[in-house]
Amino acid sequence: MSTEKFFVKPKFGPVLRRIRKKRGMSLRDLAEQVGVDHTYISQIELGKVGPPDWELSMKIARALNSPELMKIVDYITVRQLLI
């Protein structure tokens, strides 16, 4: 049996979209809270761009009060450090 570990990169965008909608927050509202254009948030959610840098990702997670997004951000950051 192999001891090799496989990492699955969580999908930040779809999780972001699900949580934002669950919170009843519009793209524009979230974008205004974190200081970016709403089209950028849309591109993240749709997977047209990758997750934003750590600082902006954490701003988004905090604006949505989402421990789930914070865990994903930490996972992505740690994984990038290991590569």
Legacy VTK file of the C-alpha trace (Angstrom):
# vtk DataFile Version 3.0
C-alpha trace
ASCII
DATASET POLYDATA
POINTS 83 float
0.000 0.000 0.000
1.347 3.405 -0.981
2.005 6.030 1.672
1.874 8.823 -0.908
-0.602 11.547 0.038
-2.898 13.188 -2.455
-4.163 16.713 -1.955
-7.445 17.856 -3.409
-7.583 21.604 -3.805
-10.897 22.857 -2.456
-12.992 24.851 -4.872
-12.895 28.326 -3.325
-15.202 29.929 -5.912
-18.185 27.572 -5.687
-17.986 27.529 -1.889
-17.816 31.326 -1.856
-20.909 31.547 -4.072
-22.882 29.060 -1.965
-22.081 30.840 1.290
-22.683 34.335 -0.125
-26.103 33.310 -1.405
-26.933 31.541 1.853
-26.137 34.769 3.702
-28.387 36.701 1.298
-25.561 38.985 0.214
-25.302 40.345 -3.317
-22.093 40.394 -5.337
-22.077 44.179 -5.095
-22.539 44.171 -1.316
-19.694 41.725 -0.762
-17.436 43.522 -3.234
-18.067 46.845 -1.507
-17.266 45.361 1.915
-13.937 43.934 0.774
-12.920 46.751 -1.580
-12.991 45.105 -5.013
-15.187 45.284 -8.097
-18.235 43.007 -8.121
-17.156 41.542 -11.454
-13.991 40.217 -9.805
-16.037 38.391 -7.147
-18.180 36.934 -9.939
-15.081 35.716 -11.804
-13.799 34.019 -8.638
-17.140 32.306 -8.049
-17.333 31.072 -11.634
-13.754 29.774 -11.613
-12.597 32.165 -14.337
-9.793 33.281 -12.023
-8.166 31.474 -9.143
-8.648 32.294 -5.497
-7.438 35.757 -4.527
-4.356 36.246 -2.392
-4.483 35.319 1.282
-5.319 38.817 2.526
-8.314 39.320 0.228
-9.483 35.733 0.725
-9.551 36.290 4.479
-11.393 39.614 4.051
-14.034 37.770 2.040
-14.277 34.968 4.619
-14.612 37.502 7.442
-17.194 39.580 5.576
-19.271 36.425 5.207
-18.458 35.273 8.743
-17.469 31.911 7.291
-15.150 29.535 9.150
-15.535 27.147 6.184
-13.972 29.658 3.785
-11.255 30.480 6.333
-10.305 26.791 6.470
-10.135 26.606 2.678
-7.941 29.713 2.558
-5.592 28.226 5.154
-5.508 24.901 3.280
-4.656 26.562 -0.029
-1.954 28.681 1.639
-0.334 25.707 3.394
-0.520 23.616 0.239
1.203 26.357 -1.780
4.000 26.476 0.784
4.533 22.726 0.433
4.880 22.796 -3.339
LINES 1 84
83 0 1 2 3 4 5 6 7 8 9 10 11 12 13 14 15 16 17 18 19 20 21 22 23 24 25 26 27 28 29 30 31 32 33 34 35 36 37 38 39 40 41 42 43 44 45 46 47 48 49 50 51 52 53 54 55 56 57 58 59 60 61 62 63 64 65 66 67 68 69 70 71 72 73 74 75 76 77 78 79 80 81 82
